Amino acid sequence: METSQKRKVAIIGSGNIGTDLMIKIMRTSQVLEMGALAGIDPDSDGLGRAARLGVATTHDGIDGLTALPVWRDIAIVFDATSAGAHKRHSDVVTAAGKTMIDLTPAAIGPYVIPVVNGEAHLDAPNVNMVTCGGQATIPIVAAVASVARVPYAEIVASIASKSAGPGTRANIDEFTETTSHGIESVGGAEKGKAIIVLNPAEPPMIMRDSVFTLSSGADESRIEAAILEMVAKVQAYVPGYRLKQKVQFERFGSNNPVHIPGMGSFEGIKTSVFLEVEGAAHYLPAYAGNLDIMTSAALRTGERIAQRQMRERAA
């Protein structure tokens, strides 16, 4: 049984995301303790690193994980595999009474963006971290929606091709669908659209995100203040998250309305926000901010869930 004040966790997926998350937990977390890393490639760098760090490992995936002696002590499981594999992983984990944090776009559980609704689903058996683009851009949409009505929001996430591994590439369709839904259900836009671009530039480019909102009911100063406040909140756990340039505004009136497909004409303010996300380089290169913001958001969510569980045990 657990003897420390930390909650033991396991990670499924020994690729870039899973390995980076493992290192973040071991280096920085005061409430999470690595229990096991599961993968399917016995020669993966992640499993090798985990073994050298004294973490229990298996290359037999979820079946191997549940067979490890440490499984009984695991409280939280992070899934860093693929949307296709996640459903079975979730079924096994939640049936065992453990909490699943999903880093794939499977979206079985409620969406969680730490700075927007991070306290809302701490008791859910499965929570979904949306996507890297969602973690970077939905806070901005939510900031605008906190002061104005947002009929439409569109985001474009551009990531270095080298930072897109097999799991990311396999999940492209799910990325656009899940992010679009997250823009609406968490960000507060009435209609959302998401686009991802894999940038093949050499040297690799840092993650760049563009956020466009159409809003009414608030002036430019209120919108900008809400955005700047939100950027500061994200920077608390993703230090490399920043505005690339000053927030841009364009007004549309009765003489020059903009047309929203399926929604008719719109009069109000178009806000354009340009971001970049530099990774912390715990394991991944600094340009892989898309992966870093996912692991950072998952870590923050896991810590909140663990703190909730420990408070309940102490009560």
Secondary structure, DSSP 4 states (H G I P E B T S, - for coil): ---SSSEEEEEE--SHHHHHHHHHHHHH-SSEEEEEEE-S-TT-HHHHHHHHTT-EEESSHHHHHHHSGGGGGEEEEEE-S-HHHHHHHHHHHHHTT-EEEE-STT--S-B--HHHHTTS-TT-SEEE---HHHHHHHHHHHHHHTTSEEEEEEEEEEEEGGG--HHHHHTHHHHHHHHHHHHHHTT--SEEEEEEEEE--SSPPPEEEEEEEEEESS-HHHHHHHHHHHHHHHHTT-TTEEESS--EEEEE-TTSPEEETTTEEE-EEEEEEEEEE----SSS-TT-HHHHHHHHHHHHHHHHHHHHHHHHHH-
